[in-house]
Amino acid sequence: VRPDGAALAVLSAEGRRGPALPSLGTGGATGQQYHQVLALPGFAPADISTTNSRVRNIGFLLQDQVKFDERWVLVAGLRHDKAETDGAEDSANSRNLGLVYLADGGFSPYLGYSESFQPLGGVDVYGTPYKAQRGEQWEAGVKWQPPGQGLSAFAAVLTGEGSGIFIT
């Protein structure tokens, strides 16, 4: 929110193109974007197989932030993604919504909801492309940032659900 309390709208675009990551022993990609291979007993580098899997994704986000009644801030957004992985196409619309109360003393309790869409590269052992991961999350918390101080703290509780998620 701008200092004068006016709304702040955001429009953004994101593109991603590249190879999928290697998987362990299945011949397909894991889809885990930040997978780390650790040196574990009994793990041989030959167990890592790669594919020529490619992931292309483009997403557009429209988000607005509005301050009202001097102490309330509402954030709402809509994102559209279109993805192509291993010849399969998928798309999704995901939403986010948040509400913050600006209390005295730098306290800001909040509640938020968000949805996610993450395309995966690779195929299973039968050659079927993996389906995109989809999820939703609720979060409630409080942030404390006293005015004029160089510190902040927060506490939050969150819950989430997902589909298409797998672990290797």
C-alpha positions in Angstrom: 0.0 0.0 0.0 1.3 3.4 -0.9 1.8 5.9 2.0 -1.3 7.8 0.9 -3.4 4.7 1.3 -4.1 4.2 -2.4 -4.4 0.8 -4.0 -1.4 -0.9 -5.5 -2.0 -3.1 -8.6 0.6 -5.5 -10.0 0.6 -7.2 -13.4 3.5 -9.6 -14.1 4.5 -12.3 -16.4 6.9 -15.2 -15.9 8.4 -17.7 -18.3 10.4 -20.8 -17.6 12.0 -23.2 -20.0 14.6 -25.9 -19.4 15.5 -29.5 -18.8 13.8 -31.5 -16.1 16.0 -32.8 -13.3 17.3 -36.3 -13.1 15.6 -39.0 -11.1 16.9 -41.9 -9.1 16.6 -45.2 -10.8 13.3 -44.8 -12.6 14.4 -43.3 -15.9 12.1 -40.2 -15.4 12.6 -36.8 -13.9 11.6 -36.2 -10.3 10.2 -32.7 -10.9 11.6 -31.6 -7.6 13.0 -28.2 -8.5 15.6 -28.1 -5.8 16.5 -31.8 -5.4 19.9 -32.4 -3.9 21.9 -35.6 -4.4 23.6 -36.5 -1.1 26.4 -38.9 -0.6 24.6 -41.7 1.2 26.0 -45.1 2.0 25.0 -47.6 -0.7 24.2 -44.9 -3.2 26.0 -45.2 -6.4 26.2 -42.3 -9.0 25.1 -44.9 -11.7 21.7 -45.0 -10.0 21.0 -41.5 -11.5 19.3 -41.7 -14.8 18.3 -38.7 -17.0 15.8 -38.1 -19.7 15.5 -35.6 -22.4 12.5 -34.1 -20.5 11.7 -30.4 -21.1 9.5 -28.1 -19.2 8.0 -24.9 -20.6 5.7 -22.7 -18.5 4.3 -19.2 -18.9 2.3 -17.5 -16.2 0.5 -14.2 -15.8 -0.4 -12.7 -12.4 -2.8 -9.8 -11.7 -2.8 -8.8 -8.0 -4.3 -5.8 -6.2 -3.6 -4.5 -2.7 -6.1 -2.1 -1.1 -6.0 -0.3 2.2 -9.3 0.6 3.8 -10.7 2.0 7.1 -7.1 3.1 8.0 -6.1 -0.3 9.5 -7.2 -3.0 7.0 -5.2 -4.2 4.0 -6.7 -6.6 1.5 -4.6 -8.4 -1.1 -6.2 -10.4 -3.9 -4.6 -12.0 -6.9 -5.3 -14.3 -9.9 -2.7 -16.2 -11.8 -3.0 -18.2 -15.0 -0.3 -20.7 -16.0 0.1 -22.7 -19.2 2.6 -25.5 -19.3 4.0 -28.0 -21.7 6.0 -31.0 -20.5 7.0 -34.0 -22.6 4.3 -33.2 -25.2 1.5 -32.9 -22.7 -0.2 -29.6 -22.1 -1.8 -28.4 -18.9 -3.1 -25.0 -17.6 -4.5 -23.7 -14.4 -5.9 -20.7 -12.7 -4.8 -20.1 -9.1 -5.9 -17.5 -6.6 -4.5 -15.8 -3.5 -6.3 -13.7 -0.9 -5.0 -12.1 2.2 -6.3 -9.8 4.9 -4.1 -7.8 7.4 -5.2 -5.7 10.4 -2.6 -2.9 11.3 -2.9 -2.8 15.1 -1.2 -0.5 17.5 2.4 -1.2 18.6 3.5 -2.6 15.3 1.4 -5.8 15.6 -0.3 -7.1 12.3 -2.5 -10.2 12.6 -3.3 -11.7 9.2 -5.1 -14.5 7.4 -4.2 -15.7 3.9 -5.3 -18.3 1.4 -3.3 -19.3 -1.7 -3.4 -21.9 -4.5 -0.4 -23.3 -6.5 0.3 -25.0 -9.8 3.7 -26.5 -10.6 4.3 -28.4 -13.8 6.6 -31.4 -13.6 8.9 -32.8 -16.2 9.5 -36.4 -16.9 7.5 -39.6 -17.3 6.7 -42.6 -15.1 8.0 -46.1 -15.8 5.2 -46.6 -18.3 6.1 -43.5 -20.3 3.1 -41.4 -19.0 4.0 -37.8 -18.3 3.7 -36.7 -14.7 0.7 -34.5 -13.9 1.3 -31.0 -12.5 1.4 -30.5 -8.7 -1.5 -28.5 -7.4 -2.0 -27.3 -3.9 -3.8 -24.9 -1.6 -2.7 -23.4 1.7 -4.3 -21.4 4.6 -2.1 -19.3 6.9 -2.9 -17.3 10.0 -0.4 -15.4 12.0 0.8 -12.2 13.5 3.8 -10.0 12.6 5.4 -7.6 15.0 7.5 -4.7 13.7 7.7 -1.8 16.1 7.9 1.6 14.3 11.4 3.1 14.2 13.0 -0.1 15.3 15.2 -2.3 13.2 13.7 -5.6 14.2 10.7 -7.7 13.5 9.2 -11.1 14.6 6.3 -13.2 13.5 4.5 -16.4 14.3 2.2 -18.3 12.0 0.2 -21.5 11.7 -0.5 -23.0 8.3 -2.1 -26.0 6.7 -2.0 -27.2 3.1 -3.1 -29.9 0.8 -1.8 -31.0 -2.6 -2.2 -33.4 -5.4 0.3 -34.8 -7.9 2.9 -34.6 -5.2 5.3 -37.6 -4.9 8.5 -38.3 -3.1 11.5 -40.1 -4.5 
